[in-house]
Amino acid sequence: MVELEKLKQELKKVNAEYAGIRDVPVEKRAEFGREINAKKQEILARIAIVEQEALDAEVESIDVTAFTAPNEQVPDVYPQSYGSKHPLMTEIDRVAEIYQLMGFDVVESRQLDDEYHMFDSLNFAKEHPARDGYDTFRTEEGLIPPAHTSTMQHRVLKMYRNKLTEGKNIAVVVPGRVYRNEDVDATHEHTFYQCEGVYVSKTCTMGDMLGILREFFEKYYEQKLNIRTQPGYFPFTEPSLEFMIEKPKALGGKKGDFLEMLGCGMIHPNVLKMAGIDPREYHGFAWGGGMDRLVMLKYGLRDVRNFESGNLNFLREF
């Protein structure tokens, strides 16, 4: 760089002038030294500016997204202008919005939890197979990446139980990421999303629960739907149900075609007790279902692995 070389030559000349200080009278050497030093500092400052400008220009010329061979053309999929919100995040926001319009608070789930909240507080027996490492991931420290958003149920009940003494109801939904030791295929993932619902009051019934769930699915799929239930089993609800909806017409559904969407039931008295709520005075119901499948049905998607794959062609469809 021509300008930088000129400045360096000027700096050499100034440094050479210091040698002449021996010929300066003693009483004038201090002033002479200050003048030479001022010249030197000015040149050094100019050199710093020129070098910084050169560095900035070099950084701007580097395409940090171009992980390609030297002569290979960079694909047009890298620019940030093509970015968009992940479809799952968009749909989770929509789900939360529907429940909020129905009067529910929204609490985010956790990424790591412990044995107590994952199993003990939910009435799981000590020998329950879900506690086995073949089903549930665990860290070396004994922490558990939640296998279901129900891990938040105990916290939610304790967090909001004061509402009951104020004559109000507990109404909360908990969306969050969950982790299962699954064999991955088109319909199964080891990492996915769920949404938990918890409702407690003095008078609530299973009929109220079914009404809330029906209202949610009709709002989400934007059509009237028939519903159906069948018996199920979960340690933290009694009785427990599997909730099904009539397959939406938009997905080719015909009358009589039903899809299982989530598990639900009346909160087990032991779960209420552990949260400090008297089951003789208050009743509750809870439900939990996968968000990924909810979205797959809405858009007619066939492979759940697309959500976590980072496949830009898939994401661009949204």
N, C-alpha and C positions, 0 to 999 in steps of 0.2 A: 504494500500500500504506500503510494508516493507521499501522502501527507504525514503518515506515521514515520517514515524514514527521515523526512526533513526535520521533524521534531527531535528525533533521536540524535541527529547531527548537531542540532542547536544545543542539545543537552551536553554533548561531548565538549563543545566549545566553551560552555559555561564552566564545566568542570575543570577545563584547562586554565581558565582565568584564575582559579584558586592558587595556582602555582606562582602567580605574580604577587601574592600577598607579602612575600618576603622583601619585595622592593618598595613596599608602602611604608611610610613613617609609622612608628609605633602608635602615635596618638590617633592615626586615621585608620588603623587596621580594623577596629570594631565596625565602623561605618561601612568600610569596604566589604567586610564579610556579610553584613546585613543586606547590602545591595545585590551581591552575588547570590545569596540564598533566596532572595525574593524572585530573581530571574529564574532560578532553578525550580522553585515551587510552582511558578506560573507555567513553565514548560511541562512539568510533571502532571499538572492538572489537565492540561490540554491533551497530553498523551492518554490519560485515563479516559477522557471523553471519547476520543477517537477509537480506542480499543473497545469500549462498551458498545459504541454504535456498530462496530464490526461484528461483535458477538451477537447483538440483537438481530442483525440482518441474517446471520448464519442460522440462528434458531428458527426464524420465520421461514426459512427456505427448506426446513426439514419437515417431511410429512410423516409424523409418528404413526400413522395408520398404515403406511405402505410396507407391510410385512411380505414383500414379494421379491422375486429375483430381480437383479439390476435392470434388465431390459424388458421386464414384464409389465404390462399396463395395469395400473391400480384399478380394481373393480369400483363401481360406483355405489357400493353398499356401505362404505365407511363414513361418509360425511355425517356430522351430527344433525344436520337439517332433516335427516330421514328418521330421526328418533321419534318414538311415540310411547304412550302409556301402555304398560303390559295389559293384555285383555283381562287377566284375572284381577288385577288391581281395579280396573274399571268396573267390573261386575261386583266385586266385594263392596265398593263404594255404593253401588246401586242397591245391593242387599241391605246394607246398613241404613240407607236412606228410607227404604220401605218400612223397616222395623221402627225407625225413629218416628215416622209419621203415625205409627200405631202406638206411640208412647213409650218405646223402649230406649233405655240408655245403651251406649256402646262402650265396651271395655275391651282393650286389646289383650290377646293372649301372650304367653311367654315363649321364649325359645329354649329355655332350660328350666327344669323343675326337679322336685325331689319325690322320694317314695311316698311320703305322707300325702301330698296333694294329688299325686298321680293315682294312688291306689287306696291307701288307708282311709282317707276322708270320704272316699266314694264307696265304702262298704265292700271292697274286694276282700275275699278270704285270703288268708296267708298262703294257701296252696294254689291259688287261682293261676291257671296257665298263662294268663296275660302278663304275669310278673316274670315269666321266663325270658331269658335273653334271646331265645329264638323268635320271639314276637316283638320285643321292645328293645330299642337301642339304649345303651348306657355308656357314660363316660368312665374313664379310669378313676375319677373322683367319686363315682357313685351317683352322679346327677343323670337325669333322664330328659332327653329331648322329647317333649310331650307326644304321646301316641294318639291323643284326642284332646279337643278343647275342653272336655269335661274336667281336665286338670284345674281349670279356673273356677269350677262351681263352688267349692268350699270358700274360696276367697271372696267371690261375689256375694254369697249369702252373708258372710260376716261383714263385708264392706257396707251392705245396704240394709242390714237387719234393723237398724234404728228407724227405718221408714215404717216398719210394721207397728212400732209403738206410737208412731205419729198418726196412725190410721191410714197409712198409704200402703201401696203394694210394691213388691220387688219385681221389676220388669227390666231385664238386661239381656243383651245378646253379645256374644264374644266371638268375633272372627279371629282366626289365627292359623299359623303354619303348624303342621303336625308331621310326625315321622314314624314310619312302620318298617319292620324288617320284612319287606315284600319281595317276591320275584317280579321284576319289572316286565310288563308287557303292555299291550295296547289299552288295557283297562285297569292296570294296577301300577302305582308309583310308590317309591319309598318316601317321597316328599310331596305333600299336597296341602290343601287348605280345607278347613272345616269352619262351620259356624254353629256355636252353642247358644241355646236359648234357655233362660231361667225365669220362672214366674212363681211368686208366692203371695198368697193372701189368705184371709180367713174363710173365703167362700168359693175359691176357684175349683173347677171340676175338670174332668177329662174332656167334657164337651167344649169348655172354653178353649182348651189346648187345640182341639181339632179345628175349631173355628178360626183361631189365629193362624194356624198352619195353612188352612185352605185359603184364607185371605192373602197370605204372603205369596203362595204359588200362583194364584190368579193374577195378582199385581205383577209378579215377575214375568210370567209368560203372557200376560195381557190377554187372557181369555178365561171364560168360565170353565171350571174343571170339576169333574166328579172325583171323590176321594174314597179310599178304602184302607182298612187296617187289618192286620193279622197279629196274633200273639208273638211276642218276642221275649228276650231275656237280657237284662242288664243289671249288674249288682246294685246300681245306684237308683233304680226306679222300680216301683211295684204298685200296680201292674205295669208291664212294659209292652210296647207295641212297635210294629214296623209300619211306617206310614207310606202309603202309595197314592199316586195321582194317575188319572187317566192320561195316557200319552197325548201330548199336544198335537192338534191337527197339523200345525206347521211342520212337524217332524214325521208326518205320514201316519199318525195315530188313528186308529179306528175305534169305534165304540166297543168297550170291553177290553181294550188293551191298557194294562196298568203297569206302572213302573215304581219300584221301591225307591224312595228318596231319602229317608232318614229313620233313625231310631228315636223313640220318645216314650214318655210315660210319666206317672205320678212320682215325685221325688220320694225316695225311700225314707221312712221315719228316722232311721239311723243317721242318714246324711244330714237331715235337719237338726237332729240332736247335737251332732258333732260341731255344727256351726252356731250352736247356742240358740236355736229356735225350737220352741215347744211344738211338737207335731200333734199334740192334742188340741191345740188352739189354731194352728196354721197349717195350710195345705199348699203344695206346690207341684208344678210339673216342669219338665225339662225335655229338651230335644237336641239332637246334634246330627249334622249331615255334611257330606263332602261338597265343597264349592266347585271343584274341578268338574265333577260330573254334572252339576247344575248348569254350568256354562257349556259343556259339551252338548247337552241336550238342547240348549237354547239355539246353538249355531249349527247343530248337526255334525259335530266333530267326531271322528272315529278313533283317534289315538291320543290318550292323555299325556303321552311322553312329549308331545309338542310344546306343552306349557313350560317345561323346564329345559328344553333342548337348546334354546338360543337360536333356533332356526329363523333367520330373518325373513325368508319367503313366507313362512307361516305368520309371523308377527305383523308383516305389512298388510295382511288381509284385514287387520283391525285398525 
